Amino acid sequence: PDRDASAPFALVCSPEVAADAGTTLKTSLRGGLHLNGSLVDDRYDPTGGVDGHVDGEVALPPGDVGFVKVRAGAACHVPVERLGGMLGLGAGDEDRLPAVPPDVTGPAVHGALSCGILRPLDYGGLCNAVRPGSLPLSDMFAAGGPGQIRGFLPSGVGPRSSRGGPRTPGGDALGGDLFYAATAAASAPLPRSLGALRSNGGRAFGFVNGGTCVSTTAGGGGGAASLLSPNLWGWVANSTRLSVGCGLSLGTPLGRFEATYAVPVRYGPRDARRSVQLGFGFSFG
């Protein structure tokens, strides 16, 4: 955490972040499975195919924390020309779709979903993980930002402290142990007037993003809420944020670049929001 310029021994952050500062020991086993774009036509700006990943981590003794953590995601991309049947196009009706040059990928629709869950484990008292707030903030999930829930800053969605530093709107982000983020989008190649970007795979897209990040231990009680509790899933649904917008994307050998303008249409009073964003990533989401 930053230190106060006028009081060097004071921290410019919330008490929760200050309490999390310091050295901790974590022993964990991690593993995952990633398709890495092997089933899509373009890894960084796909218009056809499916992609997915799943990651798991178990923290165990010896160490200060114990938990099991799972994160997964999937995406599907379908060219509009393959939706001819759904659009009522029969054989020989392909001319009703816009003509696309052979070196340019046509319009497409996209869907993506990512989610994660973190459950504390105490191993019979060997790890102090069942007390709310005992897990390091670095192990918690964060939600918001380009490529995920656009229209919100990174870590702009989810539990926050009552106060934070001067550069932290709404209070310091504390992360959560349950999150999801969903995207529905449609994209099309750029117009011919933008020849250089068009020929290099630049696309325009419109999107709807939804998701949330919650802490199931926020209310205390010595542990996380049951995943079978209807109240938990009602809470997740009621806390879902939504945004709509449009943007430009470009898949490069380095990754996916995008510039977007998003309007949050459902948000919390302390969420950190930003409409205009630039993003870089390695997958569509």
Order of alpha helices (4+ residues) and beta strands (2+ residues): alpha-beta-beta-beta-beta-beta-alpha-beta-alpha-beta-beta-beta
